[in-house]
Amino acid sequence: MAGFPPSDPSDALMMDIANDIGVEWEQLATYLNFTTAEIGRLKMDHPHSAQTRTFNMLVTWRGRQDNSVNKRQVLRQALTDVGLQMVADTHL
């Protein structure tokens, strides 16, 4: 079966998470090691849609991770660490 390993959040799951993150997406991006310039680029590329910015940030983050990384676990911890425990509990 093609696709991502079971520990990888799917695009659909990341869209659901993006819907629920809201304005905290920048804090999450910083926690996930995005630079200020990368965050600025996401804002410029999608100035009217926080959901799209967040989704693209999450897709980029997923693509940067080594295949051995349990991405769901890392994302869950990141969400928890930035105060988004409810989002983590709901989706991961």
Secondary structure, DSSP 8 states (H G I E B T S, - for coil): --S--TTS--HHHHHHHHHHHGGGHHHHHHHTT--HHHHHHHHHHSTT-HHHHHHHHHHHHHHHS-TTS-HHHHHHHHHHHTT-HHHHHHH-
